Amino acid sequence: MKLIKKIMSKIFYFIMLFFSICRIILYSLTYKKRIYLFGIPVHGNLGDQAILISELKFLDDNFKDYKIILVESNIVLKFNLLLKKLIGKSLILISGGGFLGSLWMEEEKMFRKTIQNFPNNTIIVLPQTIYFSNDDYGLKILNDSKKIYSSHKNLYICCREIYSHDFMKKEFKNCCTLLIPDMVLYLDGILNLKNLDKILFCIRKDKEKIEYDFKTLDSYLNNYNHDYTDTVINKNVYFFDRNKILFSKIEQFSNYKLVITDRLHGMIFSLLAGTPCLVYENKSYKIKGVYKWINHIKTVKLYNENTITKDLSNLLRAKRYKYSKTEMSQNYNKLIELIKNNL
């Protein structure tokens, strides 16, 4: 049965890949005013899917006259000759996230290939975290990336937190960089007053994980039952169910008294859901960096061993907070102007 499911999943993947290529060709030949958005995720990381949904909302709000043509990462890697013929001199955007650097090399390769294959196009990277590990491997990837990034004369990289922004200014002096919030902060929050009076743990299991002993929280939370979830699901996510899956996850977050997470978008989903959140850092600096944008919001707290008792007490008593994108909207103005100036 598992083998049959795996085969069917592969068949469906190739059908969707064919559909995506046909859509890119049709839209490219039909629309004169178009923007290409590279690096579209189909994997089950709902943080990346949320970024895409937010980017599409942002582009629809500000660039209604342009057709946004979505290009998945694997199409960028495998069909570059076709793309070069179709795209011409159109603007290329790279979807945001946390994949530039040495942690997620397939996406880094996709970005490098875009730079090399489109030397005459303006390329704008939407808000990213850039991270290279502090070892020989990370140094090699960094040096290779420096050569490739600096070879492009019209490359702009938006960083979603100050640590990546400072790193880019120091190490990539030929690149133009902007500091812009994570795109998911462009979404409005919801407010669901349903409350299970339970704690939700959303803990990562991948290479960005830091091993925390969450049992140390038991003495503070022993009056509450716990549930567990993740912002990664074990299936591909396509255009027809992307919104439904994402907002179902945010609604799940809204049902709890408190979320404890070490995922960046676990923190942001909690904010959008109006649920108080205690957030732990991961291996990169993206969580503490993005947290700086929202640290004025009292229902989200970055873990601090010295204040944990006070923070948990306040979070468990906190009223739900309805987040509005208007709190952050002015921080996207530089990105709007940058795109306008390159169309």
JORA-V963664 format. One record per backbone hydrogen bond with DSSP energy under -1.0 kcal/mol. CO is the residue of the C=O (numbers start at 1). NH is the residue of the N-H. If there is no record, write none. Layout:
co=CO nh=NH
co=CO nh=NH
This chain:
co=1 nh=5
co=2 nh=6
co=3 nh=7
co=4 nh=8
co=5 nh=9
co=6 nh=10
co=7 nh=11
co=8 nh=12
co=9 nh=13
co=10 nh=14
co=11 nh=15
co=12 nh=16
co=13 nh=17
co=14 nh=18
co=15 nh=19
co=16 nh=20
co=17 nh=21
co=18 nh=22
co=19 nh=23
co=20 nh=24
co=21 nh=25
co=22 nh=26
co=23 nh=27
co=24 nh=28
co=25 nh=29
co=26 nh=30
co=27 nh=31
co=33 nh=67
co=35 nh=69
co=36 nh=93
co=37 nh=71
co=38 nh=95
co=40 nh=73
co=42 nh=237
co=44 nh=233
co=45 nh=49
co=46 nh=50
co=47 nh=51
co=48 nh=52
co=49 nh=53
co=50 nh=54
co=51 nh=55
co=52 nh=56
co=53 nh=57
co=54 nh=58
co=55 nh=59
co=56 nh=60
co=57 nh=61
co=58 nh=62
co=59 nh=63
co=63 nh=66
co=67 nh=35
co=69 nh=37
co=71 nh=40
co=72 nh=76
co=73 nh=77
co=74 nh=78
co=75 nh=79
co=79 nh=83
co=80 nh=84
co=81 nh=85
co=82 nh=86
co=83 nh=87
co=87 nh=90
co=91 nh=36
co=92 nh=124
co=93 nh=38
co=94 nh=126
co=97 nh=129
co=100 nh=131
co=104 nh=108
co=105 nh=109
co=106 nh=110
co=107 nh=111
co=108 nh=112
co=109 nh=113
co=110 nh=114
co=111 nh=115
co=112 nh=116
co=113 nh=117
co=114 nh=118
co=122 nh=92
co=123 nh=156
co=124 nh=94
co=125 nh=158
co=127 nh=97
co=128 nh=160
co=131 nh=102
co=133 nh=135
co=135 nh=139
co=136 nh=140
co=137 nh=141
co=138 nh=142
co=139 nh=143
co=140 nh=144
co=141 nh=145
co=142 nh=146
co=143 nh=147
co=144 nh=148
co=145 nh=149
co=146 nh=150
co=149 nh=152
co=154 nh=123
co=155 nh=176
co=156 nh=125
co=157 nh=178
co=158 nh=128
co=159 nh=180
co=161 nh=165
co=162 nh=166
co=163 nh=167
co=164 nh=168
co=165 nh=169
co=166 nh=170
co=167 nh=171
co=168 nh=172
co=172 nh=175
co=176 nh=157
co=178 nh=159
co=182 nh=185
co=183 nh=186
co=184 nh=187
co=198 nh=257
co=198 nh=258
co=199 nh=227
co=200 nh=260
co=201 nh=229
co=202 nh=262
co=206 nh=209
co=208 nh=283
co=212 nh=214
co=213 nh=216
co=214 nh=217
co=215 nh=218
co=217 nh=220
co=217 nh=221
co=221 nh=224
co=225 nh=199
co=227 nh=201
co=231 nh=46
co=233 nh=235
co=238 nh=241
co=238 nh=242
co=241 nh=245
co=242 nh=246
co=243 nh=247
co=244 nh=248
co=245 nh=249
co=246 nh=250
co=247 nh=251
co=248 nh=252
co=249 nh=253
co=250 nh=254
co=252 nh=255
co=253 nh=256
co=255 nh=196
co=258 nh=200
co=259 nh=278
co=260 nh=202
co=261 nh=280
co=263 nh=267
co=264 nh=268
co=265 nh=269
co=266 nh=270
co=267 nh=271
co=268 nh=272
co=269 nh=273
co=270 nh=275
co=272 nh=190
co=276 nh=259
co=277 nh=301
co=278 nh=261
co=279 nh=303
co=285 nh=289
co=286 nh=290
co=287 nh=291
co=290 nh=293
co=291 nh=294
co=294 nh=297
co=297 nh=300
co=299 nh=277
co=301 nh=279
co=304 nh=307
co=307 nh=311
co=308 nh=312
co=309 nh=313
co=310 nh=314
co=311 nh=315
co=312 nh=316
co=323 nh=189
co=324 nh=327
co=325 nh=328
co=325 nh=329
co=328 nh=331
co=329 nh=332
co=330 nh=333
co=332 nh=336
co=333 nh=337
co=334 nh=338
co=335 nh=339
co=336 nh=340
co=337 nh=341
co=339 nh=342
co=340 nh=343
